[in-house]
Amino acid sequence: MKTILSLLLATTFSGMTACASSSSAVRNGDAASARVEVSVLYASMQCGREEPDAQASWVSNAIALQHLYDKFPQEAMPTIDFDRERVVLMEMGLRPTLGYRLALVSSSAKVEKGSAEVLLEWIAPGRDMMVGQMLTSPCLLLKLERGSYQQVRFSDQSGVKKATLVVPL
């Protein structure tokens, strides 16, 4: 019985040590395992972009964020600490029908070699799907935790780069 108890305690402590060393690697800025939190502040099929290409742009302060939220119907503007967080507007571009949208794949972005990668699901209607004929311009307003990255790359679920932003000074 003592042997089983000793093995159980040893296993528990070694697991706790592994967890502690893993989280400290992230805190110490180990690029191989660093991640930053990402969350959706707002999503819409109609964000007003008239060009067909995807675009990402920084929302640099509370005034710029308020201008965006003035365009969003019935949405309350969240409180953002711009000293600890960054805000990005990711736009898919003008699309010819309904059925297009963007979705965040993961609530964290991997940071490697000074670049944070945000994965997005780039959703398009199926070829045989019946959709309404209406111009749409899907977007996501994202909040990113500040971290040790100099650029942010936005990729779709297949790994195809859709946009890249250099972090402002």
C-alpha positions as CSV (number, residue, x, y, z in Angstrom):
1,M,0.0,0.0,0.0
2,K,2.9,2.4,0.8
3,T,4.4,1.6,-2.5
4,I,1.3,2.5,-4.4
5,L,0.9,5.7,-2.4
6,S,4.5,6.7,-3.0
7,L,4.1,6.1,-6.8
8,L,0.9,8.1,-6.8
9,L,2.6,11.1,-5.0
10,A,5.7,10.9,-7.3
11,T,3.5,10.9,-10.4
12,T,1.4,13.9,-9.1
13,F,4.5,16.0,-8.3
14,S,6.3,15.2,-11.6
15,G,3.1,16.2,-13.5
16,M,2.9,19.5,-11.5
17,T,6.6,20.2,-12.2
18,A,6.0,19.6,-16.0
19,C,3.1,22.0,-15.9
20,A,5.1,24.6,-14.1
21,S,8.0,24.4,-16.4
22,S,5.7,24.5,-19.5
23,S,3.9,27.7,-18.3
24,S,7.2,29.3,-17.2
25,A,8.6,28.8,-20.7
26,V,5.7,30.9,-22.1
27,R,6.1,33.5,-19.4
28,N,9.9,33.7,-20.1
29,G,9.2,34.4,-23.7
30,D,10.3,31.0,-25.1
31,A,9.4,31.6,-28.8
32,A,8.9,27.9,-29.4
33,S,5.9,27.7,-27.0
34,A,4.7,31.3,-26.7
35,R,1.0,32.1,-27.2
36,V,-1.1,35.2,-26.9
37,E,-4.8,35.4,-26.3
38,V,-7.2,36.4,-29.1
39,S,-10.9,37.0,-28.8
40,V,-13.7,38.3,-31.0
41,L,-15.2,41.6,-30.1
42,Y,-17.6,41.8,-33.0
43,A,-18.5,39.8,-36.1
44,S,-20.7,40.8,-39.0
45,M,-21.5,40.0,-42.7
46,Q,-21.8,43.7,-43.4
47,C,-18.8,45.8,-42.6
48,G,-18.7,48.2,-45.6
49,R,-15.5,47.2,-47.4
50,E,-16.0,47.8,-51.1
51,E,-12.7,46.3,-52.4
52,P,-12.6,42.5,-53.0
53,D,-9.3,41.9,-51.3
54,A,-8.9,41.0,-47.6
55,Q,-7.5,43.6,-45.3
56,A,-6.4,43.8,-41.7
57,S,-6.0,47.2,-39.9
58,W,-5.1,48.3,-36.4
59,V,-7.6,50.1,-34.2
60,S,-5.1,52.2,-32.3
61,N,-7.1,53.9,-29.6
62,A,-10.4,54.3,-27.9
63,I,-11.5,57.1,-30.2
64,A,-10.9,55.0,-33.3
65,L,-12.7,52.1,-31.6
66,Q,-15.7,54.3,-30.8
67,H,-15.9,55.4,-34.5
68,L,-16.2,51.7,-35.5
69,Y,-18.8,51.0,-32.8
70,D,-20.8,54.0,-34.0
71,K,-21.3,51.9,-37.2
72,F,-22.3,48.7,-35.4
73,P,-26.0,48.6,-34.7
74,Q,-26.9,48.1,-31.1
75,E,-23.5,47.0,-30.0
76,A,-22.0,48.3,-26.8
77,M,-18.3,49.2,-27.0
78,P,-16.2,47.0,-24.8
79,T,-13.6,48.5,-22.4
80,I,-10.1,47.9,-23.9
81,D,-6.8,48.5,-22.1
82,F,-4.7,49.6,-25.1
83,D,-1.6,49.4,-22.9
84,R,-2.1,45.6,-22.6
85,E,-4.2,44.8,-25.6
86,R,-4.4,45.5,-29.3
87,V,-7.5,45.6,-31.6
88,V,-7.5,44.6,-35.2
89,L,-10.3,44.8,-37.8
90,M,-10.0,41.9,-40.2
91,E,-12.1,42.3,-43.3
92,M,-12.8,39.5,-45.9
93,G,-13.5,42.0,-48.7
94,L,-16.6,42.5,-50.9
95,R,-18.4,39.2,-51.7
96,P,-21.2,38.8,-54.3
97,T,-23.7,36.7,-52.2
98,L,-24.8,35.8,-48.7
99,G,-23.1,32.8,-47.1
100,Y,-19.6,34.3,-46.6
101,R,-18.3,34.9,-43.1
102,L,-15.2,34.8,-40.9
103,A,-14.7,32.9,-37.6
104,L,-11.9,32.7,-35.2
105,V,-10.4,29.2,-35.1
106,S,-8.5,29.4,-31.8
107,S,-8.6,31.7,-28.7
108,S,-4.8,31.9,-28.8
109,A,-2.2,32.8,-31.5
110,K,1.1,31.0,-31.7
111,V,4.2,33.3,-31.5
112,E,7.3,32.2,-33.4
113,K,10.3,34.3,-34.5
114,G,8.6,37.6,-33.7
115,S,5.4,36.7,-35.6
116,A,2.0,35.9,-34.1
117,E,-0.3,33.8,-36.3
118,V,-4.0,34.2,-35.9
119,L,-6.0,31.4,-37.5
120,L,-9.4,32.2,-39.1
121,E,-12.0,30.1,-40.7
122,W,-12.7,31.6,-44.1
123,I,-16.2,30.4,-44.8
124,A,-17.7,30.5,-48.3
125,P,-21.1,29.1,-49.5
126,G,-20.9,25.7,-51.2
127,R,-21.0,25.5,-55.0
128,D,-24.4,24.0,-55.0
129,M,-25.8,26.0,-52.1
130,M,-28.7,28.3,-52.8
131,V,-27.8,31.8,-51.5
132,G,-29.4,35.2,-51.8
133,Q,-27.9,37.7,-54.2
134,M,-26.7,40.4,-52.0
135,L,-23.3,42.1,-51.7
136,T,-21.7,41.3,-48.3
137,S,-18.4,42.3,-46.7
138,P,-17.7,40.1,-43.7
139,C,-15.4,41.1,-40.9
140,L,-14.2,40.3,-37.4
141,L,-13.1,42.8,-34.8
142,L,-10.4,41.0,-32.7
143,K,-8.7,41.7,-29.4
144,L,-5.1,40.5,-29.1
145,E,-3.0,40.4,-26.0
146,R,0.2,42.3,-26.4
147,G,3.3,40.1,-26.5
148,S,6.7,39.7,-27.9
149,Y,5.8,39.8,-31.6
150,Q,6.6,42.4,-34.2
151,Q,4.0,41.3,-36.8
152,V,0.6,39.5,-36.9
153,R,-0.2,37.1,-39.7
154,F,-3.8,36.2,-40.4
155,S,-4.2,32.8,-42.1
156,D,-7.2,30.7,-43.1
157,Q,-7.9,27.2,-42.0
158,S,-5.7,25.8,-44.8
159,G,-2.7,27.9,-43.7
160,V,-3.1,30.4,-46.6
161,K,-1.9,33.8,-45.6
162,K,-4.7,36.4,-46.0
163,A,-3.1,39.5,-44.4
164,T,-0.1,40.6,-42.4
165,L,0.2,43.6,-40.1
166,V,3.4,45.1,-38.7
167,V,3.0,46.1,-35.0
168,P,3.1,49.9,-34.6
169,L,5.7,51.4,-32.4
